[in-house]
């Protein structure tokens, strides 16, 4: 199974939906920069919440992968 197949399987199994984004945020260079930015922010966010005993659901990582692949919905 490819990564994209697993991504779609997670979408189906969990009922997750991608957020919408305007056209310019879905451009290839912009979406990759956004994915890196959000990956760094998520790392800090998860580090804090894991330090107080919370476990991340995986949705945020799923969304960031979707951003990098241009899977956001049109507004």
C-alpha positions in Angstrom: 0.0 0.0 0.0 1.3 3.5 -0.8 1.3 6.4 1.6 -1.6 7.9 -0.3 -3.6 4.7 0.0 -3.0 4.7 3.8 -4.0 8.4 3.9 -7.3 7.6 2.2 -7.8 4.6 4.5 -7.4 6.8 7.6 -9.8 9.3 6.0 -12.4 6.6 5.6 -11.8 4.8 8.9 -11.9 7.9 11.0 -14.4 10.1 9.0 -11.8 12.8 8.8 -12.2 15.7 6.3 -9.5 18.1 5.1 -10.1 21.8 5.9 -10.6 24.2 2.9 -7.9 26.6 1.6 -7.9 29.3 -1.0 -6.4 28.6 -4.4 -3.0 30.3 -3.7 -2.5 28.2 -0.5 -2.8 25.0 -2.7 0.0 26.0 -5.1 2.9 23.5 -5.0 5.6 25.7 -3.5 3.3 27.4 -1.1 1.7 24.2 0.2 5.1 22.6 0.9 6.2 25.7 2.8 3.0 25.6 4.8 3.4 21.9 5.5 6.9 22.4 6.9 5.8 25.4 9.0 2.8 23.5 10.5 5.0 20.4 11.1 7.3 22.5 13.2 4.4 24.1 15.1 2.8 20.7 15.7 6.1 19.4 17.1 6.1 22.1 19.7 2.3 21.7 20.4 2.6 17.9 20.8 5.7 18.1 23.0 3.9 20.4 25.4 0.7 18.3 25.6 2.6 15.0 25.8 4.5 16.4 28.7 1.3 16.6 30.6 0.2 13.2 29.7 -2.0 13.7 26.6 -1.7 11.5 23.5 -2.2 13.0 20.0 -4.9 11.6 17.9 -3.0 11.7 14.6 -5.5 14.0 12.9 -3.0 16.9 12.8 -0.3 14.7 11.1 -3.0 13.5 8.7 -3.9 17.1 7.8 -0.3 18.2 7.3 0.3 15.3 5.0 -2.8 16.3 3.1 -1.6 19.9 2.9 1.8 18.7 1.4 -0.1 16.6 -1.2 -2.6 19.4 -2.1 -5.6 17.6 -0.8 -7.3 20.6 0.8 -10.9 21.3 -0.2 -11.8 24.4 -2.3 -13.7 27.0 -0.2 
